[in-house]
Amino acid sequence: SLCKWSYMVILPLCFWTGDPQLGAEFTLCLLLGTCLGNFAKNVFALPRPPSPPVKLLQHTMKDFGFPSVHTLNAVTVSGVLMVYY
C-alpha cells in the first residue's frame, strides 16, 4: 500500500538529512505500533466489516479487522511529530 511505501522513503530521508534522532523515533514508533496492533488484532479477533467488492486472494491466513494498524501508525507518528516539534 501507499502508506508502507511512503514510510520506506521518509525513514531513510530522516537519517540521511542529518536528523538520526527523528529517524530512530519514527522507526521505533512504527515497529512498536505494528507489533502491538497486530497483537491486539489477535487478542480481540474481531472480523473485518463486510465489504462485498473485496475478494480475498489468500484464504490460508485469517486477518482480523480491529484495531486498524494503519490508523494506529498514523496516530503514533503524528504524536512523535508533535512531541519532536
N, C-alpha and C positions, 0 to 999 in steps of 0.2 A: 504494500500500500504506500501511498504518498507520504504518510506520516513516518514510516520506517526509513524511507529514502532521505527525507529531509534531515532526520537525526544523523544519518550517516554522512551528511555533508556538513552540518552545523558543528558536530562534536570535533572533528579534526580541525576545522577552522578556528575554533576556540583555542586549541592547543598551539596551532601554528602562528596565530596572530599575536602571540605573546601573553596570553591570559590562561596559563595552565590551571590556575585555581578554579576558574569558572568552568573550564572543560572537565576537570575532575569532579566538581559538584554536579554537573549535568549527567556525567556518566554514572555516578553513584545513585543519583536520583532516579534515572531510568532503570538501572539494574534492580534497585530495591522495589520500585513501583511495579515493574513487570513480575518479579518473583512473588511479591505479596499479593498482587492482583490475581495471578494465576492460582496461588494457594487458596485465596478466598473463593475463587470460582469453584474449585474442587470441594471446598467445605460446604458452601451453600447448595451447589449442584442444581441451580435453577435453570430451566430451559430457556433458550432464546425465544424472543417473541415470534409469533407466526408471521411469515412473510412468503406468500406463495411464489413470487417470481424467482426467489433464490433457490438454486439447486446445489446440493452438496456434491462435491467432486470426490471426496473421500468418505466412506462410510465406516472406516475402521476406528476412527477416534471420535470420542464424544466430547464436543466442545460446548461448554455452558455459557450462559449469557450475562450473568451478574457476578461481580461488577465489571463494567467495561474497562479494560486495561488501557484503551486509547484515551478515555476520559480521565482515568486516574493519572496517566502520564502527563496529560495536558495541564491538569491542576497542579501536580507537583513541580513540573518545570516552570509554570507561572510563579509558584511560590519561591522557587530558587531565584528567579529573576527579580522578584520584589525584594527579597532579602539582600541580594547582591547589590542592587542599585538603589 
